[in-house]
Amino acid sequence: MHSIQLEGLDFFAYHGFLDEEQRIGNHYRVDIVVETDFGLAAQFDTLENTIDYSKLYAIIANIMQQPARLLEHIAYKIITQTKTVFPQSKTVEVCVAKQNPPLGGLCAWAKVRIKQ
């Protein structure tokens, strides 16, 4: 099994459980790992036999533009859409992180990680 990984995708978006978070916005970071078999792409240097990074990024960017209350929901949507567009995906792991979440104390990042 092989993996395609995009790390540290940075977005400013309007997510959050609190209405104020959805008005003000915040910085988010997304990491994704897609397990697949890209042996033919490696052997023959062909994009159609692997996961196209630019299409994968576009999926994530589109989802990040849609306000959501929970990081869990965002991660789930990214996984679902990735598996729809790239059915050759065996598993997809996504980490979505919110910078400086409103917790009443110092916290650099709040993160969720889902693997399906």
Residue pairs with C-beta under 8 A, 6 or more apart in sequence:
1 35
1 36
1 37
1 90
2 35
2 36
2 37
2 38
2 39
2 42
3 33
3 34
3 35
3 36
4 33
4 34
4 36
4 38
4 50
4 51
4 53
4 56
5 31
5 32
5 33
5 34
6 30
6 31
6 32
6 53
6 56
6 57
6 60
7 31
8 29
8 31
9 29
9 30
9 31
9 32
9 57
9 60
9 61
10 27
10 28
10 29
11 27
11 28
11 29
11 30
11 61
11 64
12 25
12 26
12 27
12 28
13 25
13 26
13 28
13 64
13 65
13 67
14 21
14 22
14 23
14 24
14 25
14 26
14 67
15 21
15 22
15 26
15 28
15 67
15 68
15 69
15 70
15 71
15 74
15 98
16 22
16 26
16 69
16 98
16 102
17 69
17 70
18 102
20 102
21 102
22 67
26 98
26 99
26 100
26 101
27 98
27 99
27 100
28 64
28 96
28 97
28 98
28 99
29 95
29 96
29 97
29 99
29 109
30 60
30 64
30 78
30 94
30 95
30 96
30 97
31 94
31 95
32 56
32 60
32 78
32 82
32 92
32 93
32 94
32 95
33 92
33 93
33 94
34 51
34 56
34 82
34 86
34 89
34 91
34 92
35 89
35 90
35 91
35 92
35 93
36 50
36 51
36 86
36 88
36 89
36 90
37 88
37 90
38 49
38 50
38 51
40 46
40 49
41 47
41 48
41 49
41 50
51 86
51 88
51 89
55 85
55 86
56 82
56 86
59 78
59 81
59 82
59 85
60 78
62 81
63 74
63 77
63 78
63 81
64 74
66 77
68 74
68 77
71 96
71 97
71 98
71 110
71 111
71 112
72 112
72 114
74 96
75 94
75 95
75 96
75 112
75 113
75 114
76 114
78 92
78 94
78 96
79 92
79 94
79 114
79 116
82 89
82 92
83 89
83 92
83 116
91 115
91 116
92 115
92 116
93 113
93 114
93 115
94 113
94 114
94 115
95 111
95 112
95 113
96 111
96 112
97 109
97 110
97 111
97 112
98 109
98 110
98 111
99 108
99 109
100 107
100 108
100 109
101 107
101 109
101 110
103 110
